[in-house]
Every structure is written in structure tokens, then in C-alpha cells.
Amino acid sequence: MMNAEQILKFSPGYRLQWEEAQQKFVILYPEGMVELNQSSAEILKLCDGSNNLSAIVTELEAKFATSGLEADISQFLKVALQNGWIQYA
């Protein structure tokens, strides 16, 4: 279960980076790399140690002039937490 109030940040050893060769954002870690689609990268860019789920949803709904993103964002963040890419600050 995800705690919507807790601040999210990248876990030690993981880094979000733009890869020119692939023309996409990736997560770099000692054992390898995960390529991200644009929406995943937009979500993870906001896991900077200052945003919780509500703030991330608000920011992205404003940026893309849409609503109803919370379920999808929450689901992706659960996967990111399970994979250890991000953690609660």
C-alpha cells in the first residue's frame, strides 16, 4: 500500500538521467540501466525529495492540462517502490 502523504526520492545508487544515444530518460544503477517512456520519466523527475503523490499528480495534471491521472501515477510509483528505484524520504 502506498502512503500518499510521504515524500518520494530516488534510492541511493539509482539515478535518473537523459541518455542522448537512446533519446530517452533512463534509470542508471550499478547493475545496469532501465529505459523509460516519457510518462514514466515525467513522474520520476518529480521524485526529487520534495513531492508526495498528491503534489506529483497536481503538477502533472497541470502540465498536461488533464485530470484523472492519480490511479495511473500511483500504480507506477508502487512499481518503482517495489523495484527499489525510489523510496520514502
PDB file of N, CA, C and O in Angstrom:
ATOM      1  N   MET A   1       0.849  -1.198   0.000  1.00  0.00           N
ATOM      2  CA  MET A   1       0.000   0.000   0.000  1.00  0.00           C
ATOM      3  C   MET A   1       0.877   1.237   0.000  1.00  0.00           C
ATOM      4  O   MET A   1       1.865   1.317   0.731  1.00  0.00           O
ATOM      5  N   MET A   2       0.510   2.182  -0.814  1.00  0.00           N
ATOM      6  CA  MET A   2       1.305   3.395  -0.940  1.00  0.00           C
ATOM      7  C   MET A   2       0.841   4.464   0.034  1.00  0.00           C
ATOM      8  O   MET A   2      -0.360   4.680   0.199  1.00  0.00           O
ATOM      9  N   ASN A   3       1.786   5.132   0.680  1.00  0.00           N
ATOM     10  CA  ASN A   3       1.467   6.241   1.561  1.00  0.00           C
ATOM     11  C   ASN A   3       1.505   7.519   0.736  1.00  0.00           C
ATOM     12  O   ASN A   3       2.579   8.000   0.374  1.00  0.00           O
ATOM     13  N   ALA A   4       0.322   8.074   0.437  1.00  0.00           N
ATOM     14  CA  ALA A   4       0.204   9.228  -0.461  1.00  0.00           C
ATOM     15  C   ALA A   4       0.791  10.501   0.122  1.00  0.00           C
ATOM     16  O   ALA A   4       1.085  11.442  -0.615  1.00  0.00           O
ATOM     17  N   GLU A   5       0.966  10.541   1.443  1.00  0.00           N
ATOM     18  CA  GLU A   5       1.460  11.767   2.088  1.00  0.00           C
ATOM     19  C   GLU A   5       2.979  11.826   2.165  1.00  0.00           C
ATOM     20  O   GLU A   5       3.549  12.909   2.297  1.00  0.00           O
ATOM     21  N   GLN A   6       3.641  10.677   2.087  1.00  0.00           N
ATOM     22  CA  GLN A   6       5.094  10.670   2.258  1.00  0.00           C
ATOM     23  C   GLN A   6       5.819  11.178   1.020  1.00  0.00           C
ATOM     24  O   GLN A   6       5.408  10.928  -0.113  1.00  0.00           O
ATOM     25  N   ILE A   7       6.898  11.892   1.263  1.00  0.00           N
ATOM     26  CA  ILE A   7       7.742  12.457   0.217  1.00  0.00           C
ATOM     27  C   ILE A   7       8.540  11.327  -0.446  1.00  0.00           C
ATOM     28  O   ILE A   7       9.013  10.407   0.221  1.00  0.00           O
ATOM     29  N   LEU A   8       8.677  11.417  -1.772  1.00  0.00           N
ATOM     30  CA  LEU A   8       9.401  10.390  -2.532  1.00  0.00           C
ATOM     31  C   LEU A   8      10.722  10.935  -3.065  1.00  0.00           C
ATOM     32  O   LEU A   8      10.819  12.099  -3.454  1.00  0.00           O
ATOM     33  N   LYS A   9      11.732  10.073  -3.073  1.00  0.00           N
ATOM     34  CA  LYS A   9      13.046  10.442  -3.605  1.00  0.00           C
ATOM     35  C   LYS A   9      13.702   9.207  -4.198  1.00  0.00           C
ATOM     36  O   LYS A   9      13.275   8.081  -3.941  1.00  0.00           O
ATOM     37  N   PHE A  10      14.740   9.425  -4.993  1.00  0.00           N
ATOM     38  CA  PHE A  10      15.473   8.295  -5.563  1.00  0.00           C
ATOM     39  C   PHE A  10      16.254   7.570  -4.475  1.00  0.00           C
ATOM     40  O   PHE A  10      16.782   8.190  -3.552  1.00  0.00           O
ATOM     41  N   SER A  11      16.317   6.261  -4.598  1.00  0.00           N
ATOM     42  CA  SER A  11      17.084   5.441  -3.673  1.00  0.00           C
ATOM     43  C   SER A  11      18.573   5.632  -3.945  1.00  0.00           C
ATOM     44  O   SER A  11      18.966   5.925  -5.074  1.00  0.00           O
ATOM     45  N   PRO A  12      19.404   5.466  -2.911  1.00  0.00           N
ATOM     46  CA  PRO A  12      20.855   5.553  -3.137  1.00  0.00           C
ATOM     47  C   PRO A  12      21.280   4.535  -4.201  1.00  0.00           C
ATOM     48  O   PRO A  12      20.818   3.394  -4.198  1.00  0.00           O
ATOM     49  N   GLY A  13      22.143   4.948  -5.086  1.00  0.00           N
ATOM     50  CA  GLY A  13      22.624   4.042  -6.129  1.00  0.00           C
ATOM     51  C   GLY A  13      21.818   4.094  -7.415  1.00  0.00           C
ATOM     52  O   GLY A  13      22.214   3.500  -8.418  1.00  0.00           O
ATOM     53  N   TYR A  14      20.686   4.800  -7.399  1.00  0.00           N
ATOM     54  CA  TYR A  14      19.854   4.937  -8.602  1.00  0.00           C
ATOM     55  C   TYR A  14      19.845   6.395  -9.027  1.00  0.00           C
ATOM     56  O   TYR A  14      19.807   7.294  -8.188  1.00  0.00           O
ATOM     57  N   ARG A  15      19.880   6.625 -10.334  1.00  0.00           N
ATOM     58  CA  ARG A  15      19.911   7.997 -10.842  1.00  0.00           C
ATOM     59  C   ARG A  15      19.103   8.090 -12.122  1.00  0.00           C
ATOM     60  O   ARG A  15      19.215   7.236 -13.001  1.00  0.00           O
ATOM     61  N   LEU A  16      18.287   9.131 -12.224  1.00  0.00           N
ATOM     62  CA  LEU A  16      17.532   9.414 -13.440  1.00  0.00           C
ATOM     63  C   LEU A  16      18.420  10.278 -14.332  1.00  0.00           C
ATOM     64  O   LEU A  16      18.960  11.291 -13.888  1.00  0.00           O
ATOM     65  N   GLN A  17      18.564   9.869 -15.592  1.00  0.00           N
ATOM     66  CA  GLN A  17      19.456  10.597 -16.491  1.00  0.00           C
ATOM     67  C   GLN A  17      18.941  10.531 -17.927  1.00  0.00           C
ATOM     68  O   GLN A  17      18.397   9.511 -18.349  1.00  0.00           O
ATOM     69  N   TRP A  18      19.113  11.624 -18.678  1.00  0.00           N
ATOM     70  CA  TRP A  18      18.802  11.645 -20.102  1.00  0.00           C
ATOM     71  C   TRP A  18      19.936  10.953 -20.845  1.00  0.00           C
ATOM     72  O   TRP A  18      21.102  11.299 -20.658  1.00  0.00           O
ATOM     73  N   GLU A  19      19.604   9.980 -21.685  1.00  0.00           N
ATOM     74  CA  GLU A  19      20.611   9.282 -22.493  1.00  0.00           C
ATOM     75  C   GLU A  19      20.467   9.736 -23.935  1.00  0.00           C
ATOM     76  O   GLU A  19      19.495   9.403 -24.613  1.00  0.00           O
ATOM     77  N   GLU A  20      21.435  10.489 -24.386  1.00  0.00           N
ATOM     78  CA  GLU A  20      21.402  11.039 -25.751  1.00  0.00           C
ATOM     79  C   GLU A  20      21.330   9.922 -26.789  1.00  0.00           C
ATOM     80  O   GLU A  20      20.588  10.030 -27.766  1.00  0.00           O
ATOM     81  N   ALA A  21      22.093   8.855 -26.583  1.00  0.00           N
ATOM     82  CA  ALA A  21      22.147   7.762 -27.564  1.00  0.00           C
ATOM     83  C   ALA A  21      20.774   7.123 -27.783  1.00  0.00           C
ATOM     84  O   ALA A  21      20.403   6.805 -28.913  1.00  0.00           O
ATOM     85  N   GLN A  22      20.022   6.937 -26.691  1.00  0.00           N
ATOM     86  CA  GLN A  22      18.693   6.336 -26.809  1.00  0.00           C
ATOM     87  C   GLN A  22      17.586   7.373 -27.016  1.00  0.00           C
ATOM     88  O   GLN A  22      16.452   7.025 -27.343  1.00  0.00           O
ATOM     89  N   GLN A  23      17.931   8.661 -26.819  1.00  0.00           N
ATOM     90  CA  GLN A  23      16.946   9.732 -26.902  1.00  0.00           C
ATOM     91  C   GLN A  23      15.796   9.506 -25.923  1.00  0.00           C
ATOM     92  O   GLN A  23      14.628   9.701 -26.259  1.00  0.00           O
ATOM     93  N   LYS A  24      16.150   9.091 -24.708  1.00  0.00           N
ATOM     94  CA  LYS A  24      15.135   8.897 -23.668  1.00  0.00           C
ATOM     95  C   LYS A  24      15.784   8.944 -22.299  1.00  0.00           C
ATOM     96  O   LYS A  24      17.002   8.835 -22.158  1.00  0.00           O
ATOM     97  N   PHE A  25      14.930   9.110 -21.288  1.00  0.00           N
ATOM     98  CA  PHE A  25      15.412   9.049 -19.912  1.00  0.00           C
ATOM     99  C   PHE A  25      15.608   7.598 -19.511  1.00  0.00           C
ATOM    100  O   PHE A  25      14.888   6.708 -19.963  1.00  0.00           O
ATOM    101  N   VAL A  26      16.592   7.377 -18.657  1.00  0.00           N
ATOM    102  CA  VAL A  26      16.879   6.046 -18.130  1.00  0.00           C
ATOM    103  C   VAL A  26      17.140   6.162 -16.628  1.00  0.00           C
ATOM    104  O   VAL A  26      17.475   7.231 -16.118  1.00  0.00           O
ATOM    105  N   ILE A  27      16.981   5.047 -15.946  1.00  0.00           N
ATOM    106  CA  ILE A  27      17.433   4.935 -14.565  1.00  0.00           C
ATOM    107  C   ILE A  27      18.743   4.166 -14.619  1.00  0.00           C
ATOM    108  O   ILE A  27      18.800   3.040 -15.113  1.00  0.00           O
ATOM    109  N   LEU A  28      19.788   4.790 -14.104  1.00  0.00           N
ATOM    110  CA  LEU A  28      21.098   4.131 -14.043  1.00  0.00           C
ATOM    111  C   LEU A  28      21.325   3.596 -12.640  1.00  0.00           C
ATOM    112  O   LEU A  28      20.997   4.258 -11.655  1.00  0.00           O
ATOM    113  N   TYR A  29      21.880   2.414 -12.550  1.00  0.00           N
ATOM    114  CA  TYR A  29      22.241   1.810 -11.270  1.00  0.00           C
ATOM    115  C   TYR A  29      23.424   0.888 -11.524  1.00  0.00           C
ATOM    116  O   TYR A  29      23.708   0.549 -12.673  1.00  0.00           O
ATOM    117  N   PRO A  30      24.127   0.472 -10.453  1.00  0.00           N
ATOM    118  CA  PRO A  30      25.373  -0.279 -10.647  1.00  0.00           C
ATOM    119  C   PRO A  30      25.238  -1.516 -11.546  1.00  0.00           C
ATOM    120  O   PRO A  30      26.165  -1.833 -12.291  1.00  0.00           O
ATOM    121  N   GLU A  31      24.101  -2.215 -11.488  1.00  0.00           N
ATOM    122  CA  GLU A  31      23.951  -3.444 -12.261  1.00  0.00           C
ATOM    123  C   GLU A  31      23.444  -3.204 -13.681  1.00  0.00           C
ATOM    124  O   GLU A  31      23.388  -4.143 -14.475  1.00  0.00           O
ATOM    125  N   GLY A  32      23.075  -1.968 -14.019  1.00  0.00           N
ATOM    126  CA  GLY A  32      22.569  -1.758 -15.366  1.00  0.00           C
ATOM    127  C   GLY A  32      21.779  -0.485 -15.545  1.00  0.00           C
ATOM    128  O   GLY A  32      22.077   0.552 -14.953  1.00  0.00           O
ATOM    129  N   MET A  33      20.745  -0.597 -16.394  1.00  0.00           N
ATOM    130  CA  MET A  33      20.003   0.577 -16.813  1.00  0.00           C
ATOM    131  C   MET A  33      18.572   0.158 -17.156  1.00  0.00           C
ATOM    132  O   MET A  33      18.346  -0.929 -17.689  1.00  0.00           O
ATOM    133  N   VAL A  34      17.614   1.028 -16.846  1.00  0.00           N
ATOM    134  CA  VAL A  34      16.208   0.807 -17.210  1.00  0.00           C
ATOM    135  C   VAL A  34      15.787   1.950 -18.118  1.00  0.00           C
ATOM    136  O   VAL A  34      15.878   3.113 -17.724  1.00  0.00           O
ATOM    137  N   GLU A  35      15.330   1.644 -19.322  1.00  0.00           N
ATOM    138  CA  GLU A  35      14.831   2.676 -20.237  1.00  0.00           C
ATOM    139  C   GLU A  35      13.400   3.020 -19.851  1.00  0.00           C
ATOM    140  O   GLU A  35      12.611   2.142 -19.501  1.00  0.00           O
ATOM    141  N   LEU A  36      13.074   4.306 -19.918  1.00  0.00           N
ATOM    142  CA  LEU A  36      11.760   4.783 -19.502  1.00  0.00           C
ATOM    143  C   LEU A  36      11.003   5.406 -20.667  1.00  0.00           C
ATOM    144  O   LEU A  36      11.596   6.010 -21.561  1.00  0.00           O
ATOM    145  N   ASN A  37       9.680   5.250 -20.641  1.00  0.00           N
ATOM    146  CA  ASN A  37       8.878   6.000 -21.604  1.00  0.00           C
ATOM    147  C   ASN A  37       8.692   7.415 -21.057  1.00  0.00           C
ATOM    148  O   ASN A  37       9.081   7.695 -19.923  1.00  0.00           O
ATOM    149  N   GLN A  38       8.105   8.299 -21.848  1.00  0.00           N
ATOM    150  CA  GLN A  38       8.022   9.699 -21.458  1.00  0.00           C
ATOM    151  C   GLN A  38       7.209   9.900 -20.184  1.00  0.00           C
ATOM    152  O   GLN A  38       7.612  10.672 -19.314  1.00  0.00           O
ATOM    153  N   SER A  39       6.074   9.218 -20.061  1.00  0.00           N
ATOM    154  CA  SER A  39       5.247   9.437 -18.879  1.00  0.00           C
ATOM    155  C   SER A  39       5.943   8.957 -17.610  1.00  0.00           C
ATOM    156  O   SER A  39       5.850   9.611 -16.571  1.00  0.00           O
ATOM    157  N   SER A  40       6.636   7.830 -17.679  1.00  0.00           N
ATOM    158  CA  SER A  40       7.385   7.334 -16.514  1.00  0.00           C
ATOM    159  C   SER A  40       8.462   8.331 -16.106  1.00  0.00           C
ATOM    160  O   SER A  40       8.654   8.605 -14.922  1.00  0.00           O
ATOM    161  N   ALA A  41       9.158   8.866 -17.092  1.00  0.00           N
ATOM    162  CA  ALA A  41      10.217   9.842 -16.810  1.00  0.00           C
ATOM    163  C   ALA A  41       9.637  11.102 -16.174  1.00  0.00           C
ATOM    164  O   ALA A  41      10.227  11.651 -15.243  1.00  0.00           O
ATOM    165  N   GLU A  42       8.486  11.567 -16.665  1.00  0.00           N
ATOM    166  CA  GLU A  42       7.858  12.768 -16.103  1.00  0.00           C
ATOM    167  C   GLU A  42       7.508  12.553 -14.631  1.00  0.00           C
ATOM    168  O   GLU A  42       7.694  13.452 -13.812  1.00  0.00           O
ATOM    169  N   ILE A  43       7.006  11.375 -14.295  1.00  0.00           N
ATOM    170  CA  ILE A  43       6.670  11.057 -12.905  1.00  0.00           C
ATOM    171  C   ILE A  43       7.941  11.028 -12.057  1.00  0.00           C
ATOM    172  O   ILE A  43       7.997  11.643 -10.993  1.00  0.00           O
ATOM    173  N   LEU A  44       8.955  10.313 -12.532  1.00  0.00           N
ATOM    174  CA  LEU A  44      10.175  10.144 -11.739  1.00  0.00           C
ATOM    175  C   LEU A  44      10.956  11.439 -11.576  1.00  0.00           C
ATOM    176  O   LEU A  44      11.649  11.614 -10.573  1.00  0.00           O
ATOM    177  N   LYS A  45      10.859  12.350 -12.541  1.00  0.00           N
ATOM    178  CA  LYS A  45      11.533  13.641 -12.394  1.00  0.00           C
ATOM    179  C   LYS A  45      11.037  14.372 -11.148  1.00  0.00           C
ATOM    180  O   LYS A  45      11.762  15.176 -10.563  1.00  0.00           O
ATOM    181  N   LEU A  46       9.787  14.086 -10.743  1.00  0.00           N
ATOM    182  CA  LEU A  46       9.205  14.765  -9.590  1.00  0.00           C
ATOM    183  C   LEU A  46       9.479  14.038  -8.270  1.00  0.00           C
ATOM    184  O   LEU A  46       9.079  14.513  -7.208  1.00  0.00           O
ATOM    185  N   CYS A  47      10.153  12.898  -8.333  1.00  0.00           N
ATOM    186  CA  CYS A  47      10.556  12.171  -7.114  1.00  0.00           C
ATOM    187  C   CYS A  47      11.916  12.703  -6.687  1.00  0.00           C
ATOM    188  O   CYS A  47      12.931  12.008  -6.744  1.00  0.00           O
ATOM    189  N   ASP A  48      11.899  13.969  -6.253  1.00  0.00           N
ATOM    190  CA  ASP A  48      13.142  14.701  -6.006  1.00  0.00           C
ATOM    191  C   ASP A  48      13.369  15.015  -4.531  1.00  0.00           C
ATOM    192  O   ASP A  48      14.225  15.828  -4.182  1.00  0.00           O
ATOM    193  N   GLY A  49      12.591  14.359  -3.670  1.00  0.00           N
ATOM    194  CA  GLY A  49      12.755  14.611  -2.245  1.00  0.00           C
ATOM    195  C   GLY A  49      11.917  15.767  -1.743  1.00  0.00           C
ATOM    196  O   GLY A  49      12.042  16.155  -0.582  1.00  0.00           O
ATOM    197  N   SER A  50      11.051  16.336  -2.600  1.00  0.00           N
ATOM    198  CA  SER A  50      10.206  17.441  -2.142  1.00  0.00           C
ATOM    199  C   SER A  50       8.725  17.229  -2.474  1.00  0.00           C
ATOM    200  O   SER A  50       7.896  18.058  -2.097  1.00  0.00           O
ATOM    201  N   ASN A  51       8.372  16.142  -3.169  1.00  0.00           N
ATOM    202  CA  ASN A  51       6.984  15.917  -3.577  1.00  0.00           C
ATOM    203  C   ASN A  51       6.439  14.597  -3.042  1.00  0.00           C
ATOM    204  O   ASN A  51       7.153  13.599  -2.948  1.00  0.00           O
ATOM    205  N   ASN A  52       5.146  14.620  -2.691  1.00  0.00           N
ATOM    206  CA  ASN A  52       4.444  13.384  -2.371  1.00  0.00           C
ATOM    207  C   ASN A  52       3.515  13.063  -3.547  1.00  0.00           C
ATOM    208  O   ASN A  52       3.502  13.788  -4.542  1.00  0.00           O
ATOM    209  N   LEU A  53       2.746  11.990  -3.435  1.00  0.00           N
ATOM    210  CA  LEU A  53       1.861  11.578  -4.528  1.00  0.00           C
ATOM    211  C   LEU A  53       0.925  12.708  -4.951  1.00  0.00           C
ATOM    212  O   LEU A  53       0.769  12.971  -6.144  1.00  0.00           O
ATOM    213  N   SER A  54       0.303  13.373  -3.983  1.00  0.00           N
ATOM    214  CA  SER A  54      -0.650  14.443  -4.310  1.00  0.00           C
ATOM    215  C   SER A  54       0.013  15.563  -5.107  1.00  0.00           C
ATOM    216  O   SER A  54      -0.555  16.060  -6.080  1.00  0.00           O
ATOM    217  N   ALA A  55       1.210  15.955  -4.693  1.00  0.00           N
ATOM    218  CA  ALA A  55       1.930  17.028  -5.387  1.00  0.00           C
ATOM    219  C   ALA A  55       2.317  16.598  -6.797  1.00  0.00           C
ATOM    220  O   ALA A  55       2.237  17.397  -7.730  1.00  0.00           O
ATOM    221  N   ILE A  56       2.732  15.352  -6.962  1.00  0.00           N
ATOM    222  CA  ILE A  56       3.115  14.840  -8.283  1.00  0.00           C
ATOM    223  C   ILE A  56       1.901  14.836  -9.208  1.00  0.00           C
ATOM    224  O   ILE A  56       1.993  15.262 -10.359  1.00  0.00           O
ATOM    225  N   VAL A  57       0.763  14.353  -8.704  1.00  0.00           N
ATOM    226  CA  VAL A  57      -0.467  14.322  -9.508  1.00  0.00           C
ATOM    227  C   VAL A  57      -0.864  15.737  -9.904  1.00  0.00           C
ATOM    228  O   VAL A  57      -1.155  15.990 -11.073  1.00  0.00           O
ATOM    229  N   THR A  58      -0.881  16.659  -8.952  1.00  0.00           N
ATOM    230  CA  THR A  58      -1.269  18.050  -9.222  1.00  0.00           C
ATOM    231  C   THR A  58      -0.372  18.664 -10.291  1.00  0.00           C
ATOM    232  O   THR A  58      -0.854  19.296 -11.232  1.00  0.00           O
ATOM    233  N   GLU A  59       0.937  18.473 -10.138  1.00  0.00           N
ATOM    234  CA  GLU A  59       1.919  19.032 -11.080  1.00  0.00           C
ATOM    235  C   GLU A  59       1.709  18.486 -12.498  1.00  0.00           C
ATOM    236  O   GLU A  59       1.690  19.252 -13.461  1.00  0.00           O
ATOM    237  N   LEU A  60       1.553  17.168 -12.625  1.00  0.00           N
ATOM    238  CA  LEU A  60       1.438  16.563 -13.952  1.00  0.00           C
ATOM    239  C   LEU A  60       0.078  16.852 -14.599  1.00  0.00           C
ATOM    240  O   LEU A  60      -0.004  17.029 -15.814  1.00  0.00           O
ATOM    241  N   GLU A  61      -0.979  16.899 -13.798  1.00  0.00           N
ATOM    242  CA  GLU A  61      -2.290  17.240 -14.369  1.00  0.00           C
ATOM    243  C   GLU A  61      -2.279  18.671 -14.891  1.00  0.00           C
ATOM    244  O   GLU A  61      -2.897  18.961 -15.916  1.00  0.00           O
ATOM    245  N   ALA A  62      -1.581  19.571 -14.194  1.00  0.00           N
ATOM    246  CA  ALA A  62      -1.452  20.956 -14.660  1.00  0.00           C
ATOM    247  C   ALA A  62      -0.576  21.025 -15.912  1.00  0.00           C
ATOM    248  O   ALA A  62      -0.921  21.699 -16.883  1.00  0.00           O
ATOM    249  N   LYS A  63       0.551  20.329 -15.882  1.00  0.00           N
ATOM    250  CA  LYS A  63       1.492  20.364 -17.009  1.00  0.00           C
ATOM    251  C   LYS A  63       0.860  19.864 -18.299  1.00  0.00           C
ATOM    252  O   LYS A  63       1.104  20.419 -19.370  1.00  0.00           O
ATOM    253  N   PHE A  64       0.045  18.814 -18.199  1.00  0.00           N
ATOM    254  CA  PHE A  64      -0.546  18.212 -19.391  1.00  0.00           C
ATOM    255  C   PHE A  64      -2.019  18.566 -19.578  1.00  0.00           C
ATOM    256  O   PHE A  64      -2.707  17.981 -20.415  1.00  0.00           O
ATOM    257  N   ALA A  65      -2.496  19.535 -18.787  1.00  0.00           N
ATOM    258  CA  ALA A  65      -3.870  20.041 -18.899  1.00  0.00           C
ATOM    259  C   ALA A  65      -4.892  18.911 -18.970  1.00  0.00           C
ATOM    260  O   ALA A  65      -5.710  18.848 -19.887  1.00  0.00           O
ATOM    261  N   THR A  66      -4.825  18.026 -17.985  1.00  0.00           N
ATOM    262  CA  THR A  66      -5.738  16.895 -17.924  1.00  0.00           C
ATOM    263  C   THR A  66      -6.065  16.607 -16.470  1.00  0.00           C
ATOM    264  O   THR A  66      -5.540  17.259 -15.568  1.00  0.00           O
ATOM    265  N   SER A  67      -6.929  15.634 -16.244  1.00  0.00           N
ATOM    266  CA  SER A  67      -7.248  15.220 -14.881  1.00  0.00           C
ATOM    267  C   SER A  67      -7.411  13.706 -14.866  1.00  0.00           C
ATOM    268  O   SER A  67      -7.410  13.060 -15.914  1.00  0.00           O
ATOM    269  N   GLY A  68      -7.550  13.153 -13.678  1.00  0.00           N
ATOM    270  CA  GLY A  68      -7.766  11.719 -13.556  1.00  0.00           C
ATOM    271  C   GLY A  68      -6.514  10.872 -13.667  1.00  0.00           C
ATOM    272  O   GLY A  68      -6.595   9.689 -13.997  1.00  0.00           O
ATOM    273  N   LEU A  69      -5.343  11.464 -13.395  1.00  0.00           N
ATOM    274  CA  LEU A  69      -4.085  10.722 -13.531  1.00  0.00           C
ATOM    275  C   LEU A  69      -3.666   9.982 -12.264  1.00  0.00           C
ATOM    276  O   LEU A  69      -2.733   9.180 -12.298  1.00  0.00           O
ATOM    277  N   GLU A  70      -4.344  10.243 -11.146  1.00  0.00           N
ATOM    278  CA  GLU A  70      -3.852   9.715  -9.868  1.00  0.00           C
ATOM    279  C   GLU A  70      -3.710   8.202  -9.847  1.00  0.00           C
ATOM    280  O   GLU A  70      -2.705   7.697  -9.346  1.00  0.00           O
ATOM    281  N   ALA A  71      -4.673   7.462 -10.371  1.00  0.00           N
ATOM    282  CA  ALA A  71      -4.596   5.995 -10.327  1.00  0.00           C
ATOM    283  C   ALA A  71      -3.383   5.477 -11.102  1.00  0.00           C
ATOM    284  O   ALA A  71      -2.659   4.605 -10.621  1.00  0.00           O
ATOM    285  N   ASP A  72      -3.164   6.018 -12.304  1.00  0.00           N
ATOM    286  CA  ASP A  72      -2.023   5.575 -13.116  1.00  0.00           C
ATOM    287  C   ASP A  72      -0.689   5.954 -12.467  1.00  0.00           C
ATOM    288  O   ASP A  72       0.241   5.147 -12.436  1.00  0.00           O
ATOM    289  N   ILE A  73      -0.600   7.172 -11.952  1.00  0.00           N
ATOM    290  CA  ILE A  73       0.639   7.622 -11.306  1.00  0.00           C
ATOM    291  C   ILE A  73       0.912   6.782 -10.064  1.00  0.00           C
ATOM    292  O   ILE A  73       2.040   6.345  -9.836  1.00  0.00           O
ATOM    293  N   SER A  74      -0.125   6.561  -9.267  1.00  0.00           N
ATOM    294  CA  SER A  74       0.020   5.762  -8.056  1.00  0.00           C
ATOM    295  C   SER A  74       0.483   4.345  -8.390  1.00  0.00           C
ATOM    296  O   SER A  74       1.365   3.805  -7.722  1.00  0.00           O
ATOM    297  N   GLN A  75      -0.102   3.752  -9.409  1.00  0.00           N
ATOM    298  CA  GLN A  75       0.279   2.401  -9.819  1.00  0.00           C
ATOM    299  C   GLN A  75       1.752   2.352 -10.251  1.00  0.00           C
ATOM    300  O   GLN A  75       2.484   1.441  -9.865  1.00  0.00           O
ATOM    301  N   PHE A  76       2.178   3.330 -11.049  1.00  0.00           N
ATOM    302  CA  PHE A  76       3.571   3.355 -11.490  1.00  0.00           C
ATOM    303  C   PHE A  76       4.519   3.536 -10.294  1.00  0.00           C
ATOM    304  O   PHE A  76       5.553   2.872 -10.214  1.00  0.00           O
ATOM    305  N   LEU A  77       4.162   4.440  -9.364  1.00  0.00           N
ATOM    306  CA  LEU A  77       5.025   4.671  -8.211  1.00  0.00           C
ATOM    307  C   LEU A  77       5.130   3.426  -7.339  1.00  0.00           C
ATOM    308  O   LEU A  77       6.185   3.173  -6.757  1.00  0.00           O
ATOM    309  N   LYS A  78       4.059   2.645  -7.239  1.00  0.00           N
ATOM    310  CA  LYS A  78       4.123   1.381  -6.490  1.00  0.00           C
ATOM    311  C   LYS A  78       5.155   0.451  -7.123  1.00  0.00           C
ATOM    312  O   LYS A  78       5.938  -0.181  -6.413  1.00  0.00           O
ATOM    313  N   VAL A  79       5.161   0.363  -8.449  1.00  0.00           N
ATOM    314  CA  VAL A  79       6.136  -0.471  -9.158  1.00  0.00           C
ATOM    315  C   VAL A  79       7.551   0.060  -8.915  1.00  0.00           C
ATOM    316  O   VAL A  79       8.475  -0.713  -8.661  1.00  0.00           O
ATOM    317  N   ALA A  80       7.714   1.382  -8.994  1.00  0.00           N
ATOM    318  CA  ALA A  80       9.031   1.984  -8.770  1.00  0.00           C
ATOM    319  C   ALA A  80       9.527   1.711  -7.350  1.00  0.00           C
ATOM    320  O   ALA A  80      10.710   1.441  -7.145  1.00  0.00           O
ATOM    321  N   LEU A  81       8.622   1.781  -6.370  1.00  0.00           N
ATOM    322  CA  LEU A  81       8.989   1.466  -4.984  1.00  0.00           C
ATOM    323  C   LEU A  81       9.374  -0.012  -4.842  1.00  0.00           C
ATOM    324  O   LEU A  81      10.374  -0.340  -4.204  1.00  0.00           O
ATOM    325  N   GLN A  82       8.571  -0.899  -5.443  1.00  0.00           N
ATOM    326  CA  GLN A  82       8.851  -2.337  -5.374  1.00  0.00           C
ATOM    327  C   GLN A  82      10.192  -2.677  -6.018  1.00  0.00           C
ATOM    328  O   GLN A  82      10.906  -3.561  -5.545  1.00  0.00           O
ATOM    329  N   ASN A  83      10.532  -1.973  -7.097  1.00  0.00           N
ATOM    330  CA  ASN A  83      11.801  -2.215  -7.788  1.00  0.00           C
ATOM    331  C   ASN A  83      12.983  -1.557  -7.075  1.00  0.00           C
ATOM    332  O   ASN A  83      14.136  -1.802  -7.429  1.00  0.00           O
ATOM    333  N   GLY A  84      12.700  -0.726  -6.078  1.00  0.00           N
ATOM    334  CA  GLY A  84      13.763  -0.095  -5.318  1.00  0.00           C
ATOM    335  C   GLY A  84      14.339   1.159  -5.963  1.00  0.00           C
ATOM    336  O   GLY A  84      15.337   1.695  -5.482  1.00  0.00           O
ATOM    337  N   TRP A  85      13.724   1.637  -7.047  1.00  0.00           N
ATOM    338  CA  TRP A  85      14.244   2.836  -7.721  1.00  0.00           C
ATOM    339  C   TRP A  85      14.073   4.070  -6.855  1.00  0.00           C
ATOM    340  O   TRP A  85      14.938   4.944  -6.806  1.00  0.00           O
ATOM    341  N   ILE A  86      12.928   4.123  -6.166  1.00  0.00           N
ATOM    342  CA  ILE A  86      12.628   5.266  -5.303  1.00  0.00           C
ATOM    343  C   ILE A  86      12.310   4.736  -3.911  1.00  0.00           C
ATOM    344  O   ILE A  86      12.093   3.541  -3.710  1.00  0.00           O
ATOM    345  N   GLN A  87      12.291   5.661  -2.961  1.00  0.00           N
ATOM    346  CA  GLN A  87      11.959   5.318  -1.588  1.00  0.00           C
ATOM    347  C   GLN A  87      11.289   6.525  -0.944  1.00  0.00           C
ATOM    348  O   GLN A  87      11.267   7.617  -1.511  1.00  0.00           O
ATOM    349  N   TYR A  88      10.739   6.307   0.261  1.00  0.00           N
ATOM    350  CA  TYR A  88      10.183   7.420   1.010  1.00  0.00           C
ATOM    351  C   TYR A  88      11.324   8.189   1.640  1.00  0.00           C
ATOM    352  O   TYR A  88      12.267   7.600   2.170  1.00  0.00           O
ATOM    353  N   ALA A  89      11.234   9.502   1.580  1.00  0.00           N
ATOM    354  CA  ALA A  89      12.303  10.362   2.115  1.00  0.00           C
ATOM    355  C   ALA A  89      12.294  10.334   3.637  1.00  0.00           C
ATOM    356  O   ALA A  89      13.117  10.994   4.271  1.00  0.00           O
TER     357      ALA A  89
END
